[in-house]
């Protein structure tokens, strides 16, 4: 009877372990390298596409399918990057295969996470091969990791890359980072709400690094954190000027544009979250607060900022000061909304309340489309950089309109244009 009981216990234990392990999926990595090797045996492009489809993308896990959909990956994209960077792929290959050896470590890190946050909801982890565009993402309860980026290290071959971002992305990575990255993305599957505002997004991203640090019991090896710490004062001052805007491109997902100073929103959010954790007596409650913060609720996010004591001033005070500092359009010539403008005009002038930075301009078409856009070129600034002069080409008896956006327009004090979208419109007379 004892032997029979032992067998039953062993079967139950084995089944439970198997179910636990199924949360981590690495088959996409194996399938990719089978496809990769097969592609090397032919010079026929259509044959390569067929092999990639049959051996990799047709066999995709639901995680890889979600990753491909999110990043616009397809068979031709894969074949293109394989042909373009052979040295890179051969160099990174063994690194991607090490992920399977880290399954127990990955599972252990999730167990530690659940000890810190008992309310943790299950998520599935998919380790795939992407096309050099993203190291990690989430879709619903799925963690999606692009192993070719996530496992690159300082010794990885990057000589084929012209893209400076790709050249530098591996410099501060090690193979141990994969566990920390997985926890970062895992936390994203637990978060609530969304708001297109720099402050909200900073805490949403940076808090994931903080939780990963608590799980791993060591600081995340992230370039933006080391760079941020070395330039903390200036970054904090700049963040204060832009945190209430929706201009995410200045702070996130901008490695190709910002070089060493990329993704600093992560760093600021990490510091805010860390200070919140340090300033909360009940550490378990602090972790719960951090993970469950509603990012769709601006008031809740601002209260979180206040409790962190990251800034000496309260968020509502900073918001008022911020609004008072924003430049705005004082007037346009011809006047905005005019209905009898001369068709002989060759210029349009836009005067701002403050001196603006020359060269930082952003325009959009209105909902009416391209035929309503009168602007032909930007002539530059005058009036001590308060007035922008645009070249225009107009015809009699026609309506014109276009939009100034605050993605680029900024004052010399560093503040973005007050109106996110400022519509300029006028109508020419019949003569």
C-alpha positions as a Python dict, from the first residue, in 0.01 Angstrom:
ca = {
    (1, 'X'): (0, 0, 0),
    (2, 'X'): (286, 231, 83),
    (3, 'X'): (445, 166, -260),
    (4, 'X'): (113, 233, -437),
    (5, 'X'): (70, 562, -245),
    (6, 'X'): (423, 665, -339),
    (7, 'X'): (350, 601, -707),
    (8, 'X'): (29, 805, -691),
    (9, 'X'): (215, 1091, -516),
    (10, 'X'): (491, 1082, -778),
    (11, 'X'): (240, 1097, -1062),
    (12, 'X'): (57, 1390, -904),
    (13, 'X'): (384, 1573, -841),
    (14, 'X'): (504, 1511, -1197),
    (15, 'X'): (175, 1636, -1343),
    (16, 'X'): (184, 1952, -1129),
    (17, 'X'): (542, 2024, -1231),
    (18, 'X'): (454, 1968, -1594),
    (19, 'X'): (161, 2209, -1574),
    (20, 'X'): (377, 2465, -1402),
    (21, 'X'): (645, 2435, -1673),
    (22, 'X'): (397, 2480, -1956),
    (23, 'X'): (379, 2852, -1872),
    (24, 'X'): (718, 2891, -2043),
    (25, 'X'): (736, 2829, -2418),
    (26, 'X'): (1062, 2812, -2613),
    (27, 'X'): (966, 2601, -2917),
    (28, 'X'): (970, 2909, -3143),
    (29, 'X'): (1345, 2942, -3089),
    (30, 'X'): (1410, 2583, -3199),
    (31, 'X'): (1180, 2622, -3500),
    (32, 'X'): (1354, 2942, -3606),
    (33, 'X'): (1697, 2782, -3618),
    (34, 'X'): (1563, 2485, -3817),
    (35, 'X'): (1425, 2737, -4068),
    (36, 'X'): (1748, 2937, -4057),
    (37, 'X'): (1963, 2634, -4140),
    (38, 'X'): (1730, 2529, -4421),
    (39, 'X'): (1739, 2875, -4577),
    (40, 'X'): (2118, 2860, -4602),
    (41, 'X'): (2089, 2571, -4848),
    (42, 'X'): (1915, 2764, -5125),
    (43, 'X'): (1967, 3085, -5321),
    (44, 'X'): (1608, 3094, -5440),
    (45, 'X'): (1428, 3382, -5267),
    (46, 'X'): (1079, 3236, -5304),
    (47, 'X'): (1215, 2909, -5170),
    (48, 'X'): (1350, 3089, -4865),
    (49, 'X'): (1012, 3247, -4803),
    (50, 'X'): (846, 2908, -4830),
    (51, 'X'): (1091, 2750, -4586),
    (52, 'X'): (1046, 3033, -4334),
    (53, 'X'): (670, 2992, -4358),
    (54, 'X'): (659, 2612, -4333),
    (55, 'X'): (929, 2570, -4070),
    (56, 'X'): (878, 2878, -3852),
    (57, 'X'): (577, 3104, -3890),
    (58, 'X'): (325, 2828, -3970),
    (59, 'X'): (440, 2651, -3653),
    (60, 'X'): (423, 2969, -3444),
    (61, 'X'): (297, 2954, -3088),
    (62, 'X'): (15, 3194, -3009),
    (63, 'X'): (282, 3410, -2843),
    (64, 'X'): (486, 3439, -3162),
    (65, 'X'): (169, 3510, -3359),
    (66, 'X'): (89, 3796, -3119),
    (67, 'X'): (448, 3924, -3140),
    (68, 'X'): (444, 3918, -3519),
    (69, 'X'): (114, 4102, -3524),
    (70, 'X'): (236, 4367, -3278),
    (71, 'X'): (564, 4430, -3463),
    (72, 'X'): (450, 4372, -3824),
    (73, 'X'): (682, 4075, -3869),
    (74, 'X'): (630, 3846, -4167),
    (75, 'X'): (825, 3588, -4368),
    (76, 'X'): (988, 3844, -4597),
    (77, 'X'): (1101, 4055, -4299),
    (78, 'X'): (1265, 3751, -4142),
    (79, 'X'): (1439, 3645, -4464),
    (80, 'X'): (1564, 3999, -4516),
    (81, 'X'): (1731, 4032, -4174),
    (82, 'X'): (1875, 3681, -4199),
    (83, 'X'): (2040, 3761, -4532),
    (84, 'X'): (2159, 4102, -4419),
    (85, 'X'): (2330, 4007, -4090),
    (86, 'X'): (2481, 3655, -4113),
    (87, 'X'): (2763, 3728, -3867),
    (88, 'X'): (2517, 3858, -3609),
    (89, 'X'): (2288, 3556, -3631),
    (90, 'X'): (2573, 3308, -3601),
    (91, 'X'): (2706, 3501, -3303),
    (92, 'X'): (2380, 3530, -3111),
    (93, 'X'): (2255, 3176, -3184),
    (94, 'X'): (2411, 2999, -2882),
    (95, 'X'): (2285, 3276, -2655),
    (96, 'X'): (1924, 3225, -2764),
    (97, 'X'): (1954, 2852, -2696),
    (98, 'X'): (2059, 2913, -2336),
    (99, 'X'): (1705, 3027, -2251),
    (100, 'X'): (1594, 2665, -2221),
    (101, 'X'): (1858, 2616, -1951),
    (102, 'X'): (1706, 2904, -1755),
    (103, 'X'): (1355, 2758, -1725),
    (104, 'X'): (1394, 2669, -1357),
    (105, 'X'): (1547, 3009, -1282),
    (106, 'X'): (1259, 3182, -1462),
    (107, 'X'): (1003, 2978, -1271),
    (108, 'X'): (1183, 3048, -943),
    (109, 'X'): (1174, 3423, -1013),
    (110, 'X'): (797, 3409, -1068),
    (111, 'X'): (764, 3215, -740),
    (112, 'X'): (959, 3492, -563),
    (113, 'X'): (739, 3750, -731),
    (114, 'X'): (429, 3574, -600),
    (115, 'X'): (576, 3579, -248),
    (116, 'X'): (612, 3957, -278),
    (117, 'X'): (272, 3997, -443),
    (118, 'X'): (37, 3708, -354),
    (119, 'X'): (-237, 3845, -582),
    (120, 'X'): (-20, 3773, -887),
    (121, 'X'): (-225, 3649, -1183),
    (122, 'X'): (-80, 3375, -1400),
    (123, 'X'): (85, 3473, -1725),
    (124, 'X'): (237, 3273, -2008),
    (125, 'X'): (595, 3338, -2118),
    (126, 'X'): (685, 3304, -2485),
    (127, 'X'): (1049, 3320, -2590),
    (128, 'X'): (1062, 3377, -2964),
    (129, 'X'): (1294, 3507, -3233),
    (130, 'X'): (1194, 3846, -3368),
    (131, 'X'): (1339, 4062, -3644),
    (132, 'X'): (1565, 4297, -3448),
    (133, 'X'): (1287, 4535, -3354),
    (134, 'X'): (1181, 4455, -2996),
    (135, 'X'): (1331, 4280, -2697),
    (136, 'X'): (1005, 4242, -2509),
    (137, 'X'): (634, 4314, -2517),
    (138, 'X'): (306, 4191, -2371),
    (139, 'X'): (-28, 4091, -2516),
    (140, 'X'): (-303, 4019, -2267),
    (141, 'X'): (-158, 3768, -2021),
    (142, 'X'): (129, 3676, -2253),
    (143, 'X'): (489, 3787, -2202),
    (144, 'X'): (658, 3806, -2543),
    (145, 'X'): (1038, 3811, -2563),
    (146, 'X'): (1247, 3858, -2876),
    (147, 'X'): (1543, 3641, -2783),
    (148, 'X'): (1774, 3771, -3056),
    (149, 'X'): (1778, 4111, -2881),
    (150, 'X'): (1720, 3997, -2525),
    (151, 'X'): (2020, 3761, -2522),
    (152, 'X'): (2272, 3976, -2708),
    (153, 'X'): (2578, 4063, -2498),
    (154, 'X'): (2888, 4278, -2529),
    (155, 'X'): (3070, 4006, -2726),
    (156, 'X'): (2787, 3968, -2979),
    (157, 'X'): (2890, 4049, -3337),
    (158, 'X'): (2747, 4390, -3436),
    (159, 'X'): (2986, 4499, -3713),
    (160, 'X'): (2720, 4452, -3982),
    (161, 'X'): (2481, 4702, -3824),
    (162, 'X'): (2465, 5058, -3952),
    (163, 'X'): (2198, 5136, -3693),
    (164, 'X'): (2377, 5289, -3392),
    (165, 'X'): (2098, 5174, -3163),
    (166, 'X'): (2154, 4812, -3260),
    (167, 'X'): (2529, 4855, -3229),
    (168, 'X'): (2501, 4977, -2872),
    (169, 'X'): (2205, 4785, -2736),
    (170, 'X'): (2405, 4484, -2613),
    (171, 'X'): (2689, 4670, -2443),
    (172, 'X'): (2531, 4661, -2095),
    (173, 'X'): (2353, 4326, -2126),
    (174, 'X'): (2441, 3983, -1993),
    (175, 'X'): (2265, 3650, -2030),
    (176, 'X'): (2144, 3689, -1674),
    (177, 'X'): (1933, 3987, -1785),
    (178, 'X'): (1676, 3755, -1943),
    (179, 'X'): (1525, 3671, -1604),
    (180, 'X'): (1499, 4035, -1501),
    (181, 'X'): (1351, 4128, -1839),
    (182, 'X'): (1094, 3853, -1803),
    (183, 'X'): (983, 3988, -1463),
    (184, 'X'): (962, 4342, -1608),
    (185, 'X'): (730, 4223, -1884),
    (186, 'X'): (539, 3995, -1645),
    (187, 'X'): (443, 4298, -1434),
    (188, 'X'): (300, 4463, -1744),
    (189, 'X'): (48, 4178, -1765),
    (190, 'X'): (-76, 4274, -1416),
    (191, 'X'): (-111, 4651, -1469),
    (192, 'X'): (-433, 4845, -1513),
    (193, 'X'): (-537, 5141, -1727),
    (194, 'X'): (-359, 5354, -1980),
    (195, 'X'): (-310, 5725, -2036),
    (196, 'X'): (-107, 5896, -2305),
    (197, 'X'): (87, 6113, -2060),
    (198, 'X'): (460, 6110, -1988),
    (199, 'X'): (419, 6090, -1608),
    (200, 'X'): (182, 5793, -1621),
    (201, 'X'): (392, 5604, -1874),
    (202, 'X'): (713, 5669, -1682),
    (203, 'X'): (579, 5509, -1364),
    (204, 'X'): (417, 5228, -1564),
    (205, 'X'): (750, 5133, -1720),
    (206, 'X'): (987, 5223, -1438),
    (207, 'X'): (786, 5040, -1173),
    (208, 'X'): (844, 4715, -1364),
    (209, 'X'): (1220, 4766, -1325),
    (210, 'X'): (1176, 4835, -954),
    (211, 'X'): (974, 4517, -898),
    (212, 'X'): (1231, 4320, -1100),
    (213, 'X'): (1500, 4461, -872),
    (214, 'X'): (1309, 4349, -562),
    (215, 'X'): (1265, 4000, -707),
    (216, 'X'): (1624, 3963, -825),
    (217, 'X'): (1769, 4146, -521),
    (218, 'X'): (1999, 4344, -747),
    (219, 'X'): (1971, 4658, -959),
    (220, 'X'): (1861, 4601, -1319),
    (221, 'X'): (2150, 4630, -1567),
    (222, 'X'): (1986, 4891, -1789),
    (223, 'X'): (2168, 5158, -1985),
    (224, 'X'): (1901, 5418, -1915),
    (225, 'X'): (1940, 5366, -1540),
    (226, 'X'): (2317, 5410, -1535),
    (227, 'X'): (2293, 5709, -1771),
    (228, 'X'): (2005, 5854, -1568),
    (229, 'X'): (2194, 5833, -1242),
    (230, 'X'): (2490, 6012, -1398),
    (231, 'X'): (2266, 6297, -1523),
    (232, 'X'): (1995, 6290, -1256),
    (233, 'X'): (1953, 6663, -1190),
    (234, 'X'): (1919, 6773, -1552),
    (235, 'X'): (1685, 6483, -1636),
    (236, 'X'): (1465, 6562, -1336),
    (237, 'X'): (1441, 6929, -1440),
    (238, 'X'): (1350, 6835, -1798),
    (239, 'X'): (1098, 6579, -1684),
    (240, 'X'): (922, 6840, -1471),
    (241, 'X'): (866, 7046, -1787),
    (242, 'X'): (721, 6761, -1991),
    (243, 'X'): (562, 6513, -1752),
    (244, 'X'): (207, 6642, -1804),
    (245, 'X'): (235, 6627, -2183),
    (246, 'X'): (155, 6341, -2418),
    (247, 'X'): (491, 6374, -2592),
    (248, 'X'): (607, 6018, -2520),
    (249, 'X'): (863, 6017, -2801),
    (250, 'X'): (1100, 6235, -2596),
    (251, 'X'): (1109, 5979, -2316),
    (252, 'X'): (1031, 5629, -2443),
    (253, 'X'): (1108, 5382, -2722),
    (254, 'X'): (1350, 5626, -2885),
    (255, 'X'): (1679, 5436, -2890),
    (256, 'X'): (1733, 5506, -3257),
    (257, 'X'): (1685, 5881, -3208),
    (258, 'X'): (1838, 5954, -2868),
    (259, 'X'): (2144, 5729, -2849),
    (260, 'X'): (2287, 5712, -2497),
    (261, 'X'): (2012, 5938, -2364),
    (262, 'X'): (1730, 5708, -2478),
    (263, 'X'): (1434, 5575, -2280),
    (264, 'X'): (1493, 5804, -1984),
    (265, 'X'): (1125, 5787, -1891),
    (266, 'X'): (1200, 5437, -1764),
    (267, 'X'): (1472, 5576, -1539),
    (268, 'X'): (1252, 5852, -1394),
    (269, 'X'): (966, 5609, -1333),
    (270, 'X'): (1207, 5367, -1166),
    (271, 'X'): (1328, 5640, -930),
    (272, 'X'): (972, 5753, -847),
    (273, 'X'): (864, 5395, -776),
    (274, 'X'): (1176, 5326, -570),
    (275, 'X'): (1120, 5634, -356),
    (276, 'X'): (753, 5539, -308),
    (277, 'X'): (865, 5195, -189),
    (278, 'X'): (1130, 5339, 41),
    (279, 'X'): (890, 5594, 192),
    (280, 'X'): (615, 5340, 264),
    (281, 'X'): (647, 5157, 597),
    (282, 'X'): (446, 4852, 492),
    (283, 'X'): (663, 4715, 210),
    (284, 'X'): (416, 4447, 103),
    (285, 'X'): (144, 4712, 72),
    (286, 'X'): (384, 4933, -122),
    (287, 'X'): (440, 4657, -377),
    (288, 'X'): (66, 4604, -406),
    (289, 'X'): (15, 4979, -457),
    (290, 'X'): (284, 4993, -724),
    (291, 'X'): (154, 4699, -924),
    (292, 'X'): (-215, 4790, -893),
    (293, 'X'): (-185, 5163, -969),
    (294, 'X'): (-453, 5268, -1220),
    (295, 'X'): (-269, 5445, -1501),
    (296, 'X'): (-596, 5563, -1654),
    (297, 'X'): (-661, 5777, -1344),
    (298, 'X'): (-444, 6091, -1352),
    (299, 'X'): (-537, 6185, -995),
    (300, 'X'): (-425, 5844, -865),
    (301, 'X'): (-96, 5874, -1054),
    (302, 'X'): (-35, 6225, -918),
    (303, 'X'): (-112, 6107, -563),
    (304, 'X'): (142, 5829, -612),
    (305, 'X'): (397, 6087, -726),
    (306, 'X'): (329, 6301, -417),
    (307, 'X'): (373, 6005, -181),
    (308, 'X'): (704, 5920, -346),
    (309, 'X'): (840, 6267, -258),
    (310, 'X'): (1033, 6265, -585),
    (311, 'X'): (957, 6638, -619),
    (312, 'X'): (940, 6873, -322),
    (313, 'X'): (632, 7040, -468),
    (314, 'X'): (291, 6874, -485),
    (315, 'X'): (172, 6751, -823),
    (316, 'X'): (-120, 6997, -841),
    (317, 'X'): (119, 7286, -776),
    (318, 'X'): (353, 7161, -1046),
    (319, 'X'): (60, 7122, -1285),
    (320, 'X'): (-47, 7484, -1233),
    (321, 'X'): (309, 7611, -1272),
    (322, 'X'): (344, 7401, -1582),
    (323, 'X'): (29, 7543, -1741),
    (324, 'X'): (146, 7899, -1669),
    (325, 'X'): (478, 7836, -1843),
    (326, 'X'): (339, 7700, -2169),
    (327, 'X'): (378, 7909, -2485),
    (328, 'X'): (68, 7963, -2695),
    (329, 'X'): (-33, 8120, -3025),
    (330, 'X'): (-106, 8492, -2978),
    (331, 'X'): (-214, 8570, -3333),
    (332, 'X'): (-183, 8472, -3694),
    (333, 'X'): (-154, 8695, -4002),
    (334, 'X'): (-393, 8672, -4177),
    (335, 'X'): (-611, 8641, -3867),
    (336, 'X'): (-723, 8291, -3780),
    (337, 'X'): (-1075, 8226, -3907),
    (338, 'X'): (-1071, 8510, -4164),
    (339, 'X'): (-1311, 8460, -4455),
    (340, 'X'): (-1200, 8720, -4712),
    (341, 'X'): (-821, 8681, -4729),
    (342, 'X'): (-641, 8812, -5037),
    (343, 'X'): (-541, 8536, -5278),
    (344, 'X'): (-220, 8731, -5343),
    (345, 'X'): (-63, 8647, -5003),
    (346, 'X'): (264, 8454, -5016),
    (347, 'X'): (333, 8427, -4644),
    (348, 'X'): (153, 8336, -4323),
    (349, 'X'): (284, 8456, -3985),
    (350, 'X'): (223, 8285, -3653),
    (351, 'X'): (318, 8479, -3340),
    (352, 'X'): (374, 8301, -3009),
    (353, 'X'): (362, 8428, -2651),
    (354, 'X'): (727, 8339, -2593),
    (355, 'X'): (1054, 8309, -2783),
    (356, 'X'): (1056, 7971, -2952),
    (357, 'X'): (1340, 7738, -3049),
    (358, 'X'): (1406, 7771, -3423),
    (359, 'X'): (1392, 7449, -3620),
    (360, 'X'): (1148, 7268, -3391),
    (361, 'X'): (828, 7259, -3595),
    (362, 'X'): (551, 7003, -3637),
    (363, 'X'): (247, 7029, -3862),
    (364, 'X'): (-38, 6794, -3951),
    (365, 'X'): (-305, 6798, -4216),
    (366, 'X'): (-653, 6873, -4087),
    (367, 'X'): (-934, 6618, -4118),
    (368, 'X'): (-1020, 6775, -4453),
    (369, 'X'): (-697, 6651, -4606),
    (370, 'X'): (-404, 6753, -4821),
    (371, 'X'): (-597, 6980, -5060),
    (372, 'X'): (-669, 7220, -4770),
    (373, 'X'): (-299, 7264, -4680),
    (374, 'X'): (-169, 7603, -4807),
    (375, 'X'): (187, 7577, -4671),
    (376, 'X'): (472, 7529, -4918),
    (377, 'X'): (773, 7576, -4690),
    (378, 'X'): (899, 7702, -4355),
    (379, 'X'): (1084, 8031, -4405),
    (380, 'X'): (1202, 8064, -4045),
    (381, 'X'): (1164, 8278, -3734),
    (382, 'X'): (1163, 8656, -3689),
    (383, 'X'): (1062, 8904, -3415),
    (384, 'X'): (1324, 8764, -3174),
    (385, 'X'): (1208, 8411, -3257),
    (386, 'X'): (850, 8483, -3154),
    (387, 'X'): (704, 8480, -3505),
    (388, 'X'): (718, 8189, -3745),
    (389, 'X'): (697, 8273, -4116),
    (390, 'X'): (552, 8014, -4355),
    (391, 'X'): (543, 8027, -4732),
    (392, 'X'): (192, 7966, -4871),
    (393, 'X'): (31, 7917, -5210),
    (394, 'X'): (-342, 7999, -5222),
    (395, 'X'): (-614, 8043, -5481),
    (396, 'X'): (-927, 8264, -5480),
    (397, 'X'): (-1246, 8147, -5313),
    (398, 'X'): (-1098, 7849, -5134),
    (399, 'X'): (-1086, 7729, -4772),
    (400, 'X'): (-754, 7637, -4612),
    (401, 'X'): (-667, 7475, -4282),
    (402, 'X'): (-388, 7281, -4113),
    (403, 'X'): (-272, 7195, -3763),
    (404, 'X'): (22, 7296, -3544),
    (405, 'X'): (102, 7016, -3300),
    (406, 'X'): (302, 7033, -2980),
    (407, 'X'): (523, 6738, -3067),
    (408, 'X'): (809, 6971, -3159),
    (409, 'X'): (720, 7338, -3102),
    (410, 'X'): (884, 7448, -2779),
    (411, 'X'): (985, 7766, -2603),
    (412, 'X'): (1346, 7852, -2527),
    (413, 'X'): (1262, 7770, -2166),
    (414, 'X'): (1194, 7413, -2278),
    (415, 'X'): (814, 7404, -2264),
    (416, 'X'): (601, 7251, -2538),
    (417, 'X'): (322, 7441, -2709),
    (418, 'X'): (11, 7465, -2488),
    (419, 'X'): (-234, 7335, -2745),
    (420, 'X'): (-176, 6975, -2842),
    (421, 'X'): (-341, 7056, -3175),
    (422, 'X'): (-391, 7419, -3284),
    (423, 'X'): (-607, 7453, -3595),
    (424, 'X'): (-522, 7737, -3832),
    (425, 'X'): (-791, 7811, -4089),
    (426, 'X'): (-891, 8087, -4330),
    (427, 'X'): (-1077, 8139, -4656),
    (428, 'X'): (-965, 8347, -4951),
    (429, 'X'): (-1191, 8598, -5126),
    (430, 'X'): (-1317, 8549, -5479),
    (431, 'X'): (-1077, 8804, -5627),
}
